[in-house]
């Protein structure tokens, strides 16, 4: 692991995995380049500071895409966007009223980016 990076390991549901795969595909089509999960999440993070988060949006998303599962996913958050990611993660925890796990934050970030037209 490079200095200043964070490796996130998570077990997610098949539905959540399919959602993330579709988001990577959507972003890849938009950019006409293959985009990894890391690139997709990083792009979503770039606009996360301006995203408004409502508790109802979070609850609705988690009801539609349960995150608990057995699909293993690894994500390296780079030093150049770690602060943006951590800021968004804290914002989600504040709105939700409790600590949140990365396996919920990452798909929710992607969902908001899609809804807000980031990709």
C-alpha positions in Angstrom: 0.0 0.0 0.0 1.4 3.4 -1.0 1.9 6.0 1.6 -1.3 7.9 2.3 -3.6 5.4 0.7 -6.3 3.2 2.3 -7.3 -0.3 1.2 -10.9 -1.0 1.8 -12.1 -4.6 1.9 -15.8 -5.2 1.9 -18.3 -8.0 1.6 -21.3 -6.8 -0.4 -24.5 -8.3 -1.8 -24.8 -9.6 -5.3 -27.3 -6.8 -6.0 -24.9 -4.1 -4.7 -22.1 -5.7 -6.8 -24.3 -5.6 -9.9 -25.1 -1.9 -9.2 -21.4 -1.0 -8.9 -20.6 -3.0 -12.1 -23.3 -1.2 -14.0 -22.0 2.2 -12.7 -18.5 1.3 -13.9 -20.0 0.4 -17.3 -22.0 3.6 -17.5 -18.9 5.7 -16.7 -16.8 3.7 -19.2 -19.3 4.4 -21.9 -19.4 8.1 -21.1 -15.7 8.5 -21.2 -15.1 6.0 -24.0 -12.4 4.4 -21.8 -12.6 1.4 -19.5 -13.1 2.7 -16.0 -12.2 0.6 -12.9 -14.2 0.8 -9.6 -11.4 3.0 -8.2 -11.7 5.5 -11.1 -15.5 5.4 -10.9 -15.5 6.1 -7.1 -12.8 8.7 -7.5 -14.8 10.6 -10.1 -17.8 10.5 -7.9 -15.7 11.8 -5.0 -14.6 14.8 -7.0 -18.1 16.3 -6.9 -19.1 14.8 -3.5 -18.4 18.1 -1.6 -21.2 19.8 -3.4 -23.7 17.0 -3.0 -26.6 17.5 -0.6 -27.5 14.4 1.3 -31.0 13.8 2.7 -31.8 11.0 5.2 -34.7 9.9 3.1 -32.3 9.4 0.1 -29.9 7.3 2.2 -32.8 5.2 3.7 -34.4 4.7 0.3 -31.1 3.6 -1.3 -30.2 1.1 1.5 -33.7 -0.4 1.2 -33.3 -0.8 -2.5 -29.7 -2.1 -2.4 -29.0 -4.1 0.8 -25.3 -4.1 1.1 -24.7 -7.2 3.3 -23.4 -10.1 1.3 -20.6 -12.4 0.4 -19.1 -10.8 -2.7 -15.6 -9.7 -1.9 -14.6 -6.3 -3.2 -11.3 -4.4 -2.7 -10.9 -0.7 -3.3 -7.7 1.4 -2.8 -8.5 5.0 -2.0 -5.6 7.1 -3.1 -3.9 9.9 -1.1 -5.0 12.4 -3.7 -8.7 11.8 -3.0 -8.7 10.3 0.5 -9.8 13.6 2.1 -12.8 14.0 -0.3 -13.8 10.4 0.5 -13.5 10.8 4.2 -15.5 14.1 4.1 -18.3 12.4 2.3 -18.2 9.4 4.7 -18.5 11.7 7.7 -21.4 13.6 6.0 -23.2 10.3 5.5 -22.7 9.3 9.1 -24.0 12.7 10.3 -27.1 12.5 8.1 -27.7 8.8 9.1 -27.2 9.6 12.8 -24.8 6.7 13.3 -21.4 5.4 12.1 -21.4 3.9 8.6 -19.4 1.2 6.9 -17.6 1.7 3.6 -19.7 -1.0 2.0 -22.7 1.3 2.4 -20.9 4.6 1.7 -19.3 3.7 -1.6 -22.5 2.5 -3.4 -24.4 5.4 -2.0 -21.8 7.8 -3.3 -22.1 6.3 -6.8 -25.9 6.4 -6.6 -25.8 10.1 -5.7 -23.3 10.8 -8.5 -25.6 9.1 -11.0 -28.7 10.9 -9.8 -26.9 14.3 -9.9 -25.6 13.6 -13.4 -21.9 13.3 -12.6 -21.8 10.4 -14.9 
